[in-house]
Amino acid sequence: MSKAKPLLVLAAAGGIVAAVVGVAKAQRLSSASPLTQVAQFDHQVTGVAVAADGRRFVNFPRWTDDAPVSVAEVMKDGKLKPYPDDRWNEWRSARANELSVEDHFVCVQSIVPDGRGNLWVLDPGAPGNEKILPGAPKLVRIDLTTNSVTKVIPIPEDVALQGTYLNDIRFSPDARLGYITDSGTRGAVIVVDLESGRSWRTLDGHPSTQVDKNVTVTLDGKPLRRPDGRQPMFAADGIAISADGKTLFYQALTGRTLYSIDTALLASDIAEPQRAAAVKTVAHTHVADGLWMSKAGVLYLTSPSDYSIKRLNGSAVETVLTDRRLRWPDTFSEGPDGRMYVTASHIQDTNWFTPGAPASIRTQLFSFAPVR
């Protein structure tokens, strides 16, 4: 096993010491404990968030079913409690004309704490991962102490374009900026000023945020295809940020390359050619969905194709654990004790890709010990 330090270790003079040009043979880390099931759900889960006090939250996008709750707290007995309340969770596709999309959760994709006592809810506003409902894309801030919504930031139509899918978000250490991946038809990294509410697109159409057409997503030993033969195309998806907030990492799901950029270059006054020239190739990886930079500086990556969790360690991609219960490991979060959490969203088991599958599928939340 390589003795190199985790990826977060950066040169003092600035940024990553060198781009990784190869991937070592994956190897299992003996320090990993077995995967533990935390909860099981009757609907498709994607996001998970663990608060500083250990409270756990999950979200359910309305992709193939009209889920009865969008964001929920996972109680100690495993039951779900709509969060922050029933009203925010009462929107349904079947009642789309009855309730406003601006102040209800429509199709929540991700939930992430900002480290300052808030849970942020990312709502792409595109039920079924299809057309965006006007006014629905938004970021919602919930105070974890009062359990109340304290801010709603709409993502305007010139940022959340038709075809955009707001996928995941990370925050600057001072919680002033949010960085969102757009995994839709025109990949990008969207930046949100969390104080003013202003947002803008960056790396819009840049090769690093786009689908790699040479990559085939493979699940259960065969290419992932829709019933009509189409291959799914997921652009910029996984995202992580260094502890100092200076480096943003991202990868297209339909891709095998991890990229990074200096977050200072994502400011609204930076010319796009300057940004484009500064994108770095960090590593040649694998088809990955979720990314997470842990407090210990370990960059974790999910690996749906082989039911595994991996990490980047210097120039090597290493397998942390493999478990066939991880049917599409999706999104990470980290507990206050460093324990890692990951959802299994079973995307390959949905009726998008499995003809005859029910609209609602059973999914899980798991946890595992961190790599030391």
VMD Tcl script that draws the C-alpha trace (Angstrom):
set ca {
  {0.00 0.00 0.00}
  {1.21 3.47 -0.79}
  {2.41 5.51 2.18}
  {1.46 8.75 0.46}
  {-0.67 11.16 2.45}
  {-4.30 11.79 1.47}
  {-5.09 14.16 -1.37}
  {-5.89 17.16 0.83}
  {-2.23 17.67 1.66}
  {-1.32 20.57 -0.61}
  {1.94 22.30 -1.29}
  {2.34 25.47 0.75}
  {3.28 27.37 -2.36}
  {-0.07 26.77 -3.88}
  {-2.39 23.98 -4.80}
  {-1.84 20.43 -5.80}
  {1.77 19.38 -6.10}
  {1.19 17.59 -9.39}
  {-1.63 16.14 -11.41}
  {-1.99 12.41 -11.17}
  {-1.49 10.79 -14.55}
  {-2.28 7.21 -13.65}
  {-4.16 5.06 -11.22}
  {-2.53 2.31 -9.23}
  {-4.20 -1.03 -8.93}
  {-7.03 -0.75 -6.41}
  {-6.39 -2.42 -3.11}
  {-8.55 -3.05 -0.06}
  {-7.69 -1.07 3.06}
  {-7.52 -3.44 6.01}
  {-8.47 -0.62 8.39}
  {-12.01 -0.40 7.03}
  {-14.78 -1.84 9.17}
  {-17.77 -3.64 7.66}
  {-20.62 -1.66 6.19}
  {-23.44 -1.12 8.67}
  {-27.04 -0.53 7.61}
  {-28.46 2.49 9.43}
  {-31.93 2.68 7.88}
  {-34.05 1.36 5.04}
  {-36.60 3.32 3.03}
  {-39.58 2.54 0.80}
  {-38.69 5.29 -1.68}
  {-35.61 6.30 -3.60}
  {-33.11 8.15 -1.43}
  {-30.22 10.24 -2.75}
  {-28.84 12.71 -0.21}
  {-27.77 12.31 3.39}
  {-26.62 14.88 5.94}
  {-25.33 14.44 9.47}
  {-25.45 17.47 11.77}
  {-22.84 18.41 14.37}
  {-25.06 16.95 17.10}
  {-25.32 13.63 15.27}
  {-28.84 14.09 13.91}
  {-29.26 12.39 10.53}
  {-31.28 13.59 7.57}
  {-32.10 12.16 4.14}
  {-33.90 13.33 1.04}
  {-36.05 11.70 -1.64}
  {-36.20 13.19 -5.17}
  {-39.34 12.70 -7.19}
  {-37.80 10.71 -10.03}
  {-39.91 7.61 -10.61}
  {-42.47 8.02 -7.84}
  {-44.37 10.82 -6.14}
  {-42.56 10.44 -2.81}
  {-44.67 11.40 0.22}
  {-41.78 13.29 1.82}
  {-38.86 15.22 0.33}
  {-36.63 15.86 3.35}
  {-36.79 13.87 6.56}
  {-34.95 13.40 9.82}
  {-34.08 9.78 10.52}
  {-35.17 9.22 14.10}
  {-33.42 6.82 16.50}
  {-36.04 4.15 15.85}
  {-35.49 4.45 12.10}
  {-38.75 6.25 11.44}
  {-38.85 9.34 9.25}
  {-40.02 12.75 10.41}
  {-40.71 15.34 7.67}
  {-38.19 18.14 8.01}
  {-38.42 20.97 8.86}
  {-42.18 20.39 8.92}
  {-45.11 18.89 7.06}
  {-45.92 22.06 5.14}
  {-42.60 22.28 3.32}
  {-43.03 18.61 2.38}
  {-46.64 18.65 1.21}
  {-46.02 19.34 -2.52}
  {-46.88 16.41 -4.78}
  {-46.63 15.93 -8.53}
  {-50.27 14.86 -8.43}
  {-51.16 18.26 -6.90}
  {-48.72 20.37 -8.89}
  {-51.29 23.03 -9.72}
  {-52.49 23.40 -6.14}
  {-49.31 24.36 -4.28}
  {-46.63 26.95 -4.96}
  {-43.18 25.70 -5.94}
  {-41.35 28.65 -4.39}
  {-42.02 27.65 -0.78}
  {-42.39 23.88 -1.03}
  {-39.87 21.13 -1.78}
  {-40.46 19.89 -5.32}
  {-37.63 17.50 -6.24}
  {-34.88 17.61 -3.63}
  {-31.58 16.17 -4.81}
  {-29.12 17.04 -2.04}
  {-28.95 18.19 1.58}
  {-25.70 19.47 3.07}
  {-24.85 21.15 6.41}
  {-22.69 24.27 6.20}
  {-20.82 23.75 9.47}
  {-22.45 26.83 10.96}
  {-25.64 25.36 12.32}
  {-27.61 25.26 9.08}
  {-28.86 22.55 6.76}
  {-29.10 23.59 3.11}
  {-31.59 21.88 0.82}
  {-30.85 21.84 -2.92}
  {-34.02 21.60 -5.01}
  {-33.50 21.33 -8.80}
  {-37.24 21.78 -9.28}
  {-37.38 19.13 -12.01}
  {-39.63 16.20 -11.03}
  {-38.78 13.07 -12.96}
  {-35.44 14.70 -13.83}
  {-37.26 16.32 -16.71}
  {-38.59 19.84 -17.32}
  {-37.78 22.46 -14.69}
  {-40.92 23.97 -13.18}
  {-40.67 27.79 -13.34}
  {-39.68 29.19 -9.96}
  {-38.93 25.78 -8.45}
  {-35.07 25.66 -8.48}
  {-33.85 26.94 -5.13}
  {-31.59 26.66 -2.13}
  {-33.35 26.52 1.22}
  {-31.56 27.22 4.51}
  {-32.88 25.57 7.67}
  {-31.68 26.54 11.14}
  {-30.87 23.26 12.88}
  {-31.50 24.76 16.31}
  {-34.95 26.20 15.67}
  {-35.82 23.72 12.88}
  {-37.18 26.55 10.80}
  {-36.52 27.88 7.31}
  {-34.52 31.09 7.55}
  {-33.71 31.78 3.90}
  {-34.80 30.77 0.41}
  {-32.50 31.56 -2.52}
  {-34.18 31.16 -5.93}
  {-31.90 30.00 -8.75}
  {-33.03 32.12 -11.73}
  {-33.84 30.88 -15.21}
  {-30.62 32.29 -16.70}
  {-28.63 30.11 -14.27}
  {-30.86 27.04 -13.90}
  {-31.42 26.67 -17.62}
  {-33.94 24.23 -19.04}
  {-31.96 21.00 -19.09}
  {-30.04 21.95 -15.94}
  {-30.09 19.54 -13.01}
  {-28.76 20.99 -9.75}
  {-26.97 17.96 -8.38}
  {-24.83 18.58 -5.31}
  {-23.38 21.49 -3.35}
  {-20.39 22.34 -1.17}
  {-19.71 25.47 0.87}
  {-16.78 27.78 1.46}
  {-15.47 27.56 5.05}
  {-16.94 30.96 5.86}
  {-20.34 29.82 4.49}
  {-20.50 32.81 2.15}
  {-20.42 30.86 -1.12}
  {-21.99 27.66 -2.38}
  {-20.70 25.62 -5.32}
  {-23.23 23.49 -7.21}
  {-22.64 20.92 -9.94}
  {-24.99 20.98 -12.93}
  {-25.22 17.40 -14.15}
  {-27.74 18.23 -16.87}
  {-27.47 18.63 -20.61}
  {-24.94 21.47 -20.36}
  {-22.66 20.76 -17.44}
  {-21.27 23.58 -15.31}
  {-20.31 24.63 -11.81}
  {-22.82 27.15 -10.46}
  {-21.68 29.58 -7.78}
  {-24.14 31.11 -5.30}
  {-23.44 34.11 -3.08}
  {-25.31 32.96 0.02}
  {-25.57 36.48 1.42}
  {-26.90 38.37 -1.61}
  {-28.57 35.39 -3.27}
  {-26.87 36.13 -6.60}
  {-25.74 33.14 -8.66}
  {-23.77 32.59 -11.86}
  {-22.58 29.78 -14.12}
  {-18.88 28.92 -14.46}
  {-17.06 26.36 -16.61}
  {-20.30 26.30 -18.59}
  {-19.71 23.84 -21.40}
  {-16.04 23.38 -20.46}
  {-14.78 19.84 -21.24}
  {-14.15 19.18 -17.54}
  {-17.85 19.56 -16.69}
  {-19.16 17.60 -19.66}
  {-20.03 13.99 -20.36}
  {-17.12 11.91 -21.65}
  {-18.67 10.21 -24.67}
  {-16.00 7.53 -24.59}
  {-17.20 6.30 -21.20}
  {-19.91 3.70 -20.75}
  {-21.59 3.43 -17.36}
  {-21.66 -0.27 -16.47}
  {-23.82 -1.80 -13.74}
  {-24.25 -5.44 -12.83}
  {-21.75 -6.37 -15.51}
  {-23.55 -4.74 -18.41}
  {-23.91 -1.24 -19.91}
  {-26.59 0.85 -18.23}
  {-29.28 1.51 -20.83}
  {-32.81 2.83 -20.97}
  {-35.39 0.43 -22.43}
  {-35.05 2.27 -25.77}
  {-31.28 1.67 -25.75}
  {-30.19 5.16 -24.77}
  {-27.20 5.47 -22.48}
  {-27.68 7.93 -19.61}
  {-25.50 10.99 -19.84}
  {-24.62 12.63 -16.51}
  {-22.37 15.69 -16.62}
  {-20.62 17.36 -13.63}
  {-21.94 15.50 -10.61}
  {-19.65 14.68 -7.68}
  {-18.13 17.66 -5.87}
  {-15.81 18.21 -2.90}
  {-13.93 21.13 -1.40}
  {-10.63 21.30 0.47}
  {-10.70 22.19 4.17}
  {-9.22 25.62 3.48}
  {-11.81 26.26 0.78}
  {-9.18 27.05 -1.83}
  {-9.62 24.02 -4.09}
  {-12.80 22.61 -5.60}
  {-12.85 19.04 -6.93}
  {-15.49 17.75 -9.35}
  {-16.17 14.97 -11.83}
  {-18.78 14.09 -14.44}
  {-20.56 10.88 -13.54}
  {-20.29 9.73 -17.16}
  {-16.55 10.21 -16.99}
  {-13.38 8.89 -15.44}
  {-11.44 12.06 -14.72}
  {-11.32 14.04 -11.49}
  {-10.67 17.76 -11.97}
  {-9.93 20.68 -9.68}
  {-9.84 24.45 -9.83}
  {-8.81 27.25 -7.48}
  {-12.07 28.59 -6.03}
  {-10.78 32.17 -6.35}
  {-11.11 31.71 -10.11}
  {-14.84 31.00 -9.81}
  {-15.56 34.60 -8.80}
  {-18.04 36.38 -11.05}
  {-15.49 38.92 -12.28}
  {-13.06 36.31 -13.66}
  {-13.08 35.87 -17.43}
  {-14.13 32.41 -18.56}
  {-10.95 31.80 -20.64}
  {-8.88 32.45 -17.51}
  {-10.92 29.88 -15.60}
  {-10.73 27.33 -18.38}
  {-6.95 27.57 -18.53}
  {-6.67 26.94 -14.79}
  {-8.56 23.64 -14.63}
  {-6.29 20.81 -13.45}
  {-6.55 17.09 -13.99}
  {-6.20 15.54 -10.55}
  {-6.58 11.85 -11.36}
  {-7.87 9.35 -13.85}
  {-10.42 7.50 -11.77}
  {-13.58 5.49 -12.52}
  {-17.31 6.12 -12.93}
  {-18.08 7.91 -9.65}
  {-21.17 9.59 -8.26}
  {-20.62 11.14 -4.83}
  {-17.40 12.75 -3.61}
  {-16.51 13.78 -0.07}
  {-13.49 15.45 1.51}
  {-13.38 14.27 5.11}
  {-12.20 16.26 8.09}
  {-9.09 14.06 8.06}
  {-8.30 15.11 4.51}
  {-9.36 11.89 2.79}
  {-11.13 12.27 -0.56}
  {-13.76 9.53 -0.84}
  {-15.44 8.51 -4.10}
  {-18.39 6.20 -4.64}
  {-18.05 3.51 -7.30}
  {-21.45 2.24 -8.47}
  {-20.07 -0.19 -11.05}
  {-18.39 -2.43 -8.47}
  {-20.52 -1.67 -5.38}
  {-17.64 0.00 -3.60}
  {-16.28 3.01 -1.78}
  {-12.86 4.24 -2.83}
  {-10.46 6.94 -1.79}
  {-7.70 8.88 -3.49}
  {-4.38 8.46 -1.74}
  {-1.53 10.27 -3.47}
  {-1.32 8.68 -6.90}
  {-3.41 5.64 -6.03}
  {-7.13 4.95 -6.06}
  {-7.75 2.48 -3.25}
  {-10.83 0.44 -2.44}
  {-12.02 1.18 1.08}
  {-14.77 -1.45 1.04}
  {-16.89 -3.45 -1.36}
  {-20.38 -4.67 -0.53}
  {-23.05 -5.78 -3.00}
  {-25.67 -4.06 -0.84}
  {-24.23 -0.82 -2.20}
  {-26.48 -0.77 -5.24}
  {-25.46 2.59 -6.61}
  {-23.62 4.21 -3.69}
  {-24.73 7.78 -4.16}
  {-23.98 10.48 -1.60}
  {-21.71 10.85 1.44}
  {-21.89 12.69 4.72}
  {-19.68 12.63 7.80}
  {-20.70 12.34 11.43}
  {-19.22 14.42 14.28}
  {-17.15 11.37 15.29}
  {-15.76 11.02 11.76}
  {-17.92 8.03 10.87}
  {-18.90 8.09 7.22}
  {-22.44 7.72 5.88}
  {-23.46 6.78 2.33}
  {-26.79 6.23 0.62}
  {-27.58 3.44 -1.85}
  {-30.00 4.91 -4.38}
  {-30.50 1.80 -6.57}
  {-30.66 3.83 -9.78}
  {-30.14 0.73 -11.92}
  {-33.17 -0.88 -10.25}
  {-35.61 1.90 -11.17}
  {-38.06 1.56 -14.03}
  {-35.85 3.98 -15.95}
  {-33.48 1.08 -16.54}
  {-35.37 -2.03 -15.41}
  {-38.62 -2.48 -17.36}
  {-41.44 -3.58 -15.11}
  {-39.83 -2.31 -11.92}
  {-42.24 -0.61 -9.50}
  {-42.32 3.17 -9.27}
  {-41.23 3.01 -5.63}
  {-38.12 1.04 -4.74}
  {-36.48 0.12 -1.46}
  {-33.21 1.93 -0.70}
  {-30.81 2.21 2.23}
  {-28.53 4.37 4.33}
  {-25.26 2.81 5.45}
  {-22.29 3.84 7.55}
  {-18.65 2.78 7.82}
  {-15.60 3.63 9.87}
  {-13.31 6.30 8.40}
  {-9.94 5.49 6.89}
  {-7.13 6.31 9.31}
}
mol new
graphics top color blue
foreach p $ca { graphics top sphere $p radius 0.5 }
foreach p [lrange $ca 0 end-1] q [lrange $ca 1 end] { graphics top cylinder $p $q radius 0.2 }
display resetview
